[in-house]
């Protein structure tokens, strides 16, 4: 979260994947807290086309903490993905696909080893 909204520069693989790891761990804690509270704001399974919502497949009930966590972390998630894409010398515009069902394919791109030399997005990250 140190680079909350930094879209310029590059992020190496460890920086990006540690961000994802911390995001998932915190998300899991928030889900547990929401389940403990037991208050659900929305049930995703009641929405039209809910079968296309990945979160609805896991758990259709959305509590207040989850409802706030996801939007608050969208900007740093896209920023981290943009910097990671820059590291493999791709445009950060591809990170917008993370908001679509094509997200798993974009994530596969982010596994690729970054450029070892300076590219158009900056020098090699530490």
Buried (B, 14 or more C-beta within 10 A) or exposed (E): EEBEEEBEBBBBBEBBBEBBEEBEEEBEEBBEEBBEEEEBEBEBEEEEEBEEBEEBEEBBBBBBBBBEBBEEBEEBBBBBBBBBBBBBBBEBEBBEBBEEEEBEEBBEBBEBEBBEEEBEBEEEBE
